[in-house]
Amino acid sequence: MIRQTGAVTTDEPLQCSAKGCRADARWALRWNNPKIHDSDRRKIWLACDEHRDHLTDFLSRRGFLRDTVPVDEIG
């Protein structure tokens, strides 16, 4: 589980945020919606290798994606 601050709150394996995917997460996509979030706030979606491009594209098209880092860098 991820808090909105980005702190990992469990020792359970992190899973991809793509709908229906249960694969281990490899990437953390940090984003915010500038219309409703402060500029320094980051939300996190987790992605496996297979869904990284799809989730990145979804967030990028909306202007929400801020950066992407390996999942081991968020803990």
PASEKE-366674 format. One record per atom (N, C-alpha, C, O, CB): residue in one letter; atom name; z, y, x. Coordinates in steps of 0.02 Angstrom, whole numbers, plus 50000, padded with zeros to 5 digits. Glycine has a CB too. Layout:
+------+------+-------+-------+-------+
: resn : name :    c3 :    c2 :    c1 :
+------+------+-------+-------+-------+
:    A :   CA :     Z :     Y :     X :
...
+------+------+-------+-------+-------+
END
This chain:
+------+------+-------+-------+-------+
: resn : name :    c3 :    c2 :    c1 :
+------+------+-------+-------+-------+
:    M :    N : 50000 : 49941 : 50043 :
:    M :   CA : 50000 : 50000 : 50000 :
:    M :    C : 50000 : 50062 : 50045 :
:    M :    O : 50032 : 50062 : 50098 :
:    M :   CB : 50061 : 50000 : 49952 :
:    I :    N : 49965 : 50114 : 50024 :
:    I :   CA : 49959 : 50175 : 50063 :
:    I :    C : 49988 : 50233 : 50023 :
:    I :    O : 49971 : 50242 : 49964 :
:    I :   CB : 49886 : 50190 : 50082 :
:    R :    N : 50032 : 50271 : 50053 :
:    R :   CA : 50055 : 50333 : 50022 :
:    R :    C : 50000 : 50385 : 50030 :
:    R :    O : 49955 : 50377 : 50071 :
:    R :   CB : 50122 : 50358 : 50053 :
:    Q :    N : 50004 : 50438 : 49991 :
:    Q :   CA : 49953 : 50490 : 49996 :
:    Q :    C : 49955 : 50525 : 50064 :
:    Q :    O : 49905 : 50554 : 50084 :
:    Q :   CB : 49962 : 50541 : 49941 :
:    T :    N : 50011 : 50522 : 50099 :
:    T :   CA : 50014 : 50551 : 50165 :
:    T :    C : 49978 : 50509 : 50216 :
:    T :    O : 49966 : 50531 : 50272 :
:    T :   CB : 50086 : 50560 : 50186 :
:    G :    N : 49962 : 50447 : 50198 :
:    G :   CA : 49927 : 50402 : 50243 :
:    G :    C : 49972 : 50353 : 50277 :
:    G :    O : 49949 : 50314 : 50319 :
:    G :   CB : 49890 : 50441 : 50293 :
:    A :    N : 50037 : 50353 : 50262 :
:    A :   CA : 50083 : 50307 : 50294 :
:    A :    C : 50078 : 50238 : 50262 :
:    A :    O : 50079 : 50232 : 50201 :
:    A :   CB : 50155 : 50334 : 50290 :
:    V :    N : 50074 : 50187 : 50303 :
:    V :   CA : 50072 : 50119 : 50278 :
:    V :    C : 50142 : 50100 : 50257 :
:    V :    O : 50190 : 50110 : 50294 :
:    V :   CB : 50045 : 50070 : 50331 :
:    T :    N : 50149 : 50072 : 50196 :
:    T :   CA : 50216 : 50057 : 50169 :
:    T :    C : 50229 : 49983 : 50159 :
:    T :    O : 50279 : 49965 : 50128 :
:    T :   CB : 50225 : 50093 : 50104 :
:    T :    N : 50186 : 49939 : 50184 :
:    T :   CA : 50196 : 49868 : 50176 :
:    T :    C : 50167 : 49830 : 50236 :
:    T :    O : 50123 : 49856 : 50271 :
:    T :   CB : 50164 : 49842 : 50111 :
:    D :    N : 50192 : 49770 : 50247 :
:    D :   CA : 50166 : 49728 : 50301 :
:    D :    C : 50112 : 49681 : 50276 :
:    D :    O : 50083 : 49643 : 50315 :
:    D :   CB : 50222 : 49689 : 50333 :
:    E :    N : 50097 : 49682 : 50211 :
:    E :   CA : 50044 : 49640 : 50183 :
:    E :    C : 49977 : 49663 : 50210 :
:    E :    O : 49968 : 49722 : 50225 :
:    E :   CB : 50045 : 49642 : 50106 :
:    P :    N : 49929 : 49616 : 50217 :
:    P :   CA : 49862 : 49636 : 50240 :
:    P :    C : 49831 : 49689 : 50194 :
:    P :    O : 49837 : 49685 : 50133 :
:    P :   CB : 49816 : 49574 : 50244 :
:    L :    N : 49800 : 49738 : 50224 :
:    L :   CA : 49768 : 49791 : 50185 :
:    L :    C : 49700 : 49766 : 50162 :
:    L :    O : 49663 : 49737 : 50201 :
:    L :   CB : 49761 : 49856 : 50227 :
:    Q :    N : 49684 : 49778 : 50098 :
:    Q :   CA : 49622 : 49754 : 50068 :
:    Q :    C : 49575 : 49812 : 50053 :
:    Q :    O : 49596 : 49869 : 50042 :
:    Q :   CB : 49636 : 49715 : 50005 :
:    C :    N : 49512 : 49796 : 50054 :
:    C :   CA : 49459 : 49843 : 50039 :
:    C :    C : 49469 : 49873 : 49969 :
:    C :    O : 49491 : 49839 : 49923 :
:    C :   CB : 49390 : 49809 : 50043 :
:    S :    N : 49454 : 49938 : 49962 :
:    S :   CA : 49461 : 49973 : 49899 :
:    S :    C : 49402 : 49964 : 49852 :
:    S :    O : 49405 : 49985 : 49794 :
:    S :   CB : 49471 : 50047 : 49912 :
:    A :    N : 49348 : 49933 : 49875 :
:    A :   CA : 49289 : 49923 : 49832 :
:    A :    C : 49308 : 49877 : 49774 :
:    A :    O : 49346 : 49829 : 49782 :
:    A :   CB : 49230 : 49892 : 49872 :
:    K :    N : 49282 : 49893 : 49715 :
:    K :   CA : 49298 : 49855 : 49655 :
:    K :    C : 49283 : 49781 : 49665 :
:    K :    O : 49228 : 49761 : 49683 :
:    K :   CB : 49259 : 49882 : 49595 :
:    G :    N : 49334 : 49740 : 49652 :
:    G :   CA : 49327 : 49668 : 49655 :
:    G :    C : 49329 : 49638 : 49725 :
:    G :    O : 49327 : 49577 : 49731 :
:    G :   CB : 49264 : 49650 : 49624 :
:    C :    N : 49333 : 49678 : 49777 :
:    C :   CA : 49333 : 49653 : 49845 :
:    C :    C : 49405 : 49639 : 49867 :
:    C :    O : 49450 : 49680 : 49856 :
:    C :   CB : 49299 : 49703 : 49894 :
:    R :    N : 49415 : 49583 : 49898 :
:    R :   CA : 49482 : 49564 : 49924 :
:    R :    C : 49480 : 49554 : 49999 :
:    R :    O : 49527 : 49527 : 50029 :
:    R :   CB : 49507 : 49500 : 49889 :
:    A :    N : 49426 : 49577 : 50031 :
:    A :   CA : 49419 : 49569 : 50104 :
:    A :    C : 49469 : 49614 : 50140 :
:    A :    O : 49491 : 49665 : 50115 :
:    A :   CB : 49347 : 49585 : 50126 :
:    D :    N : 49486 : 49593 : 50201 :
:    D :   CA : 49530 : 49634 : 50242 :
:    D :    C : 49496 : 49701 : 50258 :
:    D :    O : 49437 : 49703 : 50273 :
:    D :   CB : 49548 : 49597 : 50308 :
:    A :    N : 49534 : 49754 : 50253 :
:    A :   CA : 49509 : 49820 : 50268 :
:    A :    C : 49503 : 49829 : 50344 :
:    A :    O : 49546 : 49807 : 50382 :
:    A :   CB : 49555 : 49875 : 50239 :
:    R :    N : 49449 : 49860 : 50365 :
:    R :   CA : 49438 : 49876 : 50435 :
:    R :    C : 49434 : 49951 : 50447 :
:    R :    O : 49444 : 49975 : 50503 :
:    R :   CB : 49373 : 49843 : 50460 :
:    W :    N : 49421 : 49989 : 50393 :
:    W :   CA : 49410 : 50061 : 50399 :
:    W :    C : 49452 : 50099 : 50348 :
:    W :    O : 49465 : 50075 : 50293 :
:    W :   CB : 49336 : 50077 : 50389 :
:    A :    N : 49474 : 50158 : 50368 :
:    A :   CA : 49509 : 50205 : 50323 :
:    A :    C : 49464 : 50266 : 50314 :
:    A :    O : 49449 : 50302 : 50361 :
:    A :   CB : 49580 : 50225 : 50353 :
:    L :    N : 49444 : 50277 : 50252 :
:    L :   CA : 49403 : 50335 : 50235 :
:    L :    C : 49450 : 50388 : 50207 :
:    L :    O : 49476 : 50380 : 50152 :
:    L :   CB : 49346 : 50316 : 50183 :
:    R :    N : 49459 : 50441 : 50245 :
:    R :   CA : 49506 : 50494 : 50225 :
:    R :    C : 49466 : 50549 : 50190 :
:    R :    O : 49416 : 50573 : 50215 :
:    R :   CB : 49545 : 50522 : 50286 :
:    W :    N : 49490 : 50567 : 50130 :
:    W :   CA : 49452 : 50613 : 50088 :
:    W :    C : 49498 : 50656 : 50047 :
:    W :    O : 49558 : 50644 : 50043 :
:    W :   CB : 49405 : 50574 : 50043 :
:    N :    N : 49469 : 50707 : 50018 :
:    N :   CA : 49503 : 50747 : 49966 :
:    N :    C : 49450 : 50780 : 49922 :
:    N :    O : 49392 : 50787 : 49941 :
:    N :   CB : 49550 : 50800 : 49998 :
:    N :    N : 49472 : 50799 : 49863 :
:    N :   CA : 49429 : 50837 : 49816 :
:    N :    C : 49451 : 50909 : 49822 :
:    N :    O : 49505 : 50927 : 49799 :
:    N :   CB : 49435 : 50810 : 49742 :
:    P :    N : 49410 : 50952 : 49853 :
:    P :   CA : 49431 : 51021 : 49865 :
:    P :    C : 49444 : 51061 : 49802 :
:    P :    O : 49476 : 51114 : 49804 :
:    P :   CB : 49379 : 51056 : 49906 :
:    K :    N : 49420 : 51037 : 49745 :
:    K :   CA : 49433 : 51073 : 49682 :
:    K :    C : 49504 : 51062 : 49657 :
:    K :    O : 49530 : 51104 : 49620 :
:    K :   CB : 49383 : 51051 : 49629 :
:    I :    N : 49536 : 51006 : 49678 :
:    I :   CA : 49603 : 50992 : 49652 :
:    I :    C : 49655 : 50979 : 49706 :
:    I :    O : 49715 : 50978 : 49690 :
:    I :   CB : 49599 : 50933 : 49606 :
:    H :    N : 49635 : 50969 : 49769 :
:    H :   CA : 49682 : 50954 : 49822 :
:    H :    C : 49685 : 51012 : 49872 :
:    H :    O : 49636 : 51046 : 49884 :
:    H :   CB : 49663 : 50889 : 49858 :
:    D :    N : 49744 : 51022 : 49901 :
:    D :   CA : 49751 : 51070 : 49957 :
:    D :    C : 49706 : 51047 : 50014 :
:    D :    O : 49691 : 50987 : 50020 :
:    D :   CB : 49825 : 51076 : 49980 :
:    S :    N : 49683 : 51094 : 50055 :
:    S :   CA : 49636 : 51077 : 50108 :
:    S :    C : 49665 : 51029 : 50160 :
:    S :    O : 49627 : 50994 : 50193 :
:    S :   CB : 49614 : 51140 : 50143 :
:    D :    N : 49731 : 51026 : 50168 :
:    D :   CA : 49760 : 50982 : 50217 :
:    D :    C : 49780 : 50913 : 50188 :
:    D :    O : 49801 : 50869 : 50226 :
:    D :   CB : 49821 : 51014 : 50248 :
:    R :    N : 49774 : 50904 : 50124 :
:    R :   CA : 49791 : 50840 : 50093 :
:    R :    C : 49735 : 50790 : 50103 :
:    R :    O : 49676 : 50807 : 50098 :
:    R :   CB : 49805 : 50849 : 50017 :
:    R :    N : 49754 : 50728 : 50118 :
:    R :   CA : 49705 : 50674 : 50125 :
:    R :    C : 49726 : 50614 : 50084 :
:    R :    O : 49783 : 50593 : 50086 :
:    R :   CB : 49698 : 50654 : 50199 :
:    K :    N : 49679 : 50589 : 50046 :
:    K :   CA : 49687 : 50525 : 50012 :
:    K :    C : 49649 : 50474 : 50054 :
:    K :    O : 49607 : 50492 : 50095 :
:    K :   CB : 49660 : 50527 : 49936 :
:    I :    N : 49665 : 50411 : 50044 :
:    I :   CA : 49634 : 50359 : 50086 :
:    I :    C : 49606 : 50303 : 50043 :
:    I :    O : 49640 : 50276 : 49999 :
:    I :   CB : 49684 : 50331 : 50137 :
:    W :    N : 49543 : 50287 : 50055 :
:    W :   CA : 49513 : 50226 : 50030 :
:    W :    C : 49505 : 50179 : 50089 :
:    W :    O : 49488 : 50202 : 50144 :
:    W :   CB : 49445 : 50239 : 49993 :
:    L :    N : 49517 : 50116 : 50079 :
:    L :   CA : 49509 : 50066 : 50132 :
:    L :    C : 49443 : 50030 : 50121 :
:    L :    O : 49423 : 50018 : 50064 :
:    L :   CB : 49568 : 50016 : 50133 :
:    A :    N : 49410 : 50012 : 50176 :
:    A :   CA : 49345 : 49979 : 50170 :
:    A :    C : 49340 : 49921 : 50219 :
:    A :    O : 49362 : 49925 : 50276 :
:    A :   CB : 49288 : 50029 : 50183 :
:    C :    N : 49309 : 49868 : 50195 :
:    C :   CA : 49289 : 49813 : 50240 :
:    C :    C : 49222 : 49833 : 50271 :
:    C :    O : 49193 : 49884 : 50252 :
:    C :   CB : 49284 : 49743 : 50201 :
:    D :    N : 49199 : 49794 : 50320 :
:    D :   CA : 49135 : 49811 : 50351 :
:    D :    C : 49078 : 49812 : 50301 :
:    D :    O : 49033 : 49854 : 50305 :
:    D :   CB : 49119 : 49760 : 50407 :
:    E :    N : 49079 : 49765 : 50253 :
:    E :   CA : 49025 : 49760 : 50203 :
:    E :    C : 49021 : 49821 : 50157 :
:    E :    O : 48966 : 49842 : 50139 :
:    E :   CB : 49035 : 49698 : 50161 :
:    H :    N : 49077 : 49851 : 50139 :
:    H :   CA : 49078 : 49906 : 50091 :
:    H :    C : 49086 : 49975 : 50122 :
:    H :    O : 49087 : 50025 : 50086 :
:    H :   CB : 49132 : 49895 : 50041 :
:    R :    N : 49092 : 49979 : 50187 :
:    R :   CA : 49103 : 50044 : 50219 :
:    R :    C : 49047 : 50093 : 50202 :
:    R :    O : 49061 : 50150 : 50181 :
:    R :   CB : 49107 : 50036 : 50295 :
:    D :    N : 48984 : 50073 : 50210 :
:    D :   CA : 48929 : 50119 : 50197 :
:    D :    C : 48927 : 50141 : 50124 :
:    D :    O : 48915 : 50200 : 50110 :
:    D :   CB : 48862 : 50086 : 50215 :
:    H :    N : 48938 : 50095 : 50078 :
:    H :   CA : 48936 : 50112 : 50006 :
:    H :    C : 48991 : 50163 : 49988 :
:    H :    O : 48977 : 50212 : 49955 :
:    H :   CB : 48945 : 50048 : 49964 :
:    L :    N : 49052 : 50150 : 50011 :
:    L :   CA : 49107 : 50196 : 49995 :
:    L :    C : 49098 : 50263 : 50030 :
:    L :    O : 49114 : 50316 : 50002 :
:    L :   CB : 49175 : 50165 : 50014 :
:    T :    N : 49073 : 50262 : 50092 :
:    T :   CA : 49059 : 50323 : 50129 :
:    T :    C : 49007 : 50365 : 50092 :
:    T :    O : 49016 : 50426 : 50084 :
:    T :   CB : 49035 : 50308 : 50201 :
:    D :    N : 48954 : 50333 : 50070 :
:    D :   CA : 48901 : 50368 : 50033 :
:    D :    C : 48928 : 50399 : 49969 :
:    D :    O : 48912 : 50456 : 49953 :
:    D :   CB : 48843 : 50320 : 50017 :
:    F :    N : 48968 : 50361 : 49932 :
:    F :   CA : 48997 : 50386 : 49869 :
:    F :    C : 49037 : 50450 : 49881 :
:    F :    O : 49029 : 50500 : 49846 :
:    F :   CB : 49042 : 50332 : 49837 :
:    L :    N : 49081 : 50449 : 49931 :
:    L :   CA : 49123 : 50507 : 49945 :
:    L :    C : 49082 : 50565 : 49975 :
:    L :    O : 49094 : 50623 : 49958 :
:    L :   CB : 49179 : 50488 : 49992 :
:    S :    N : 49035 : 50549 : 50018 :
:    S :   CA : 48995 : 50601 : 50051 :
:    S :    C : 48951 : 50639 : 50001 :
:    S :    O : 48946 : 50700 : 50005 :
:    S :   CB : 48951 : 50570 : 50104 :
:    R :    N : 48921 : 50604 : 49954 :
:    R :   CA : 48878 : 50637 : 49904 :
:    R :    C : 48916 : 50688 : 49862 :
:    R :    O : 48887 : 50736 : 49836 :
:    R :   CB : 48847 : 50585 : 49858 :
:    R :    N : 48981 : 50678 : 49856 :
:    R :   CA : 49023 : 50724 : 49817 :
:    R :    C : 49056 : 50777 : 49861 :
:    R :    O : 49091 : 50821 : 49835 :
:    R :   CB : 49076 : 50685 : 49780 :
:    G :    N : 49045 : 50773 : 49926 :
:    G :   CA : 49076 : 50820 : 49972 :
:    G :    C : 49150 : 50808 : 49983 :
:    G :    O : 49187 : 50854 : 50001 :
:    G :   CB : 49066 : 50890 : 49948 :
:    F :    N : 49172 : 50746 : 49972 :
:    F :   CA : 49244 : 50730 : 49976 :
:    F :    C : 49264 : 50701 : 50044 :
:    F :    O : 49321 : 50709 : 50065 :
:    F :   CB : 49262 : 50683 : 49922 :
:    L :    N : 49219 : 50666 : 50078 :
:    L :   CA : 49237 : 50630 : 50139 :
:    L :    C : 49254 : 50679 : 50195 :
:    L :    O : 49217 : 50726 : 50208 :
:    L :   CB : 49179 : 50584 : 50162 :
:    R :    N : 49311 : 50668 : 50227 :
:    R :   CA : 49333 : 50710 : 50283 :
:    R :    C : 49324 : 50675 : 50350 :
:    R :    O : 49299 : 50704 : 50397 :
:    R :   CB : 49406 : 50731 : 50274 :
:    D :    N : 49345 : 50611 : 50354 :
:    D :   CA : 49333 : 50572 : 50414 :
:    D :    C : 49345 : 50498 : 50400 :
:    D :    O : 49373 : 50479 : 50349 :
:    D :   CB : 49378 : 50596 : 50471 :
:    T :    N : 49322 : 50457 : 50447 :
:    T :   CA : 49331 : 50385 : 50443 :
:    T :    C : 49359 : 50361 : 50510 :
:    T :    O : 49333 : 50378 : 50563 :
:    T :   CB : 49263 : 50349 : 50427 :
:    V :    N : 49411 : 50321 : 50506 :
:    V :   CA : 49443 : 50295 : 50566 :
:    V :    C : 49457 : 50220 : 50557 :
:    V :    O : 49461 : 50196 : 50500 :
:    V :   CB : 49509 : 50333 : 50582 :
:    P :    N : 49464 : 50183 : 50612 :
:    P :   CA : 49485 : 50113 : 50605 :
:    P :    C : 49553 : 50109 : 50570 :
:    P :    O : 49596 : 50152 : 50580 :
:    P :   CB : 49489 : 50079 : 50675 :
:    V :    N : 49562 : 50059 : 50529 :
:    V :   CA : 49622 : 50053 : 50488 :
:    V :    C : 49686 : 50051 : 50530 :
:    V :    O : 49739 : 50072 : 50507 :
:    V :   CB : 49618 : 49991 : 50444 :
:    D :    N : 49682 : 50026 : 50591 :
:    D :   CA : 49742 : 50023 : 50633 :
:    D :    C : 49765 : 50091 : 50658 :
:    D :    O : 49819 : 50096 : 50688 :
:    D :   CB : 49730 : 49977 : 50692 :
:    E :    N : 49725 : 50143 : 50647 :
:    E :   CA : 49745 : 50210 : 50667 :
:    E :    C : 49783 : 50248 : 50613 :
:    E :    O : 49804 : 50305 : 50625 :
:    E :   CB : 49683 : 50250 : 50686 :
:    I :    N : 49791 : 50219 : 50554 :
:    I :   CA : 49825 : 50255 : 50500 :
:    I :    C : 49898 : 50238 : 50493 :
:    I :    O : 49934 : 50271 : 50456 :
:    I :   CB : 49791 : 50242 : 50435 :
:    G :    N : 49922 : 50188 : 50528 :
:    G :   CA : 49990 : 50164 : 50519 :
:    G :    C : 50040 : 50197 : 50562 :
:    G :    O : 50099 : 50181 : 50557 :
:    G :   CB : 49993 : 50094 : 50529 :
+------+------+-------+-------+-------+
END
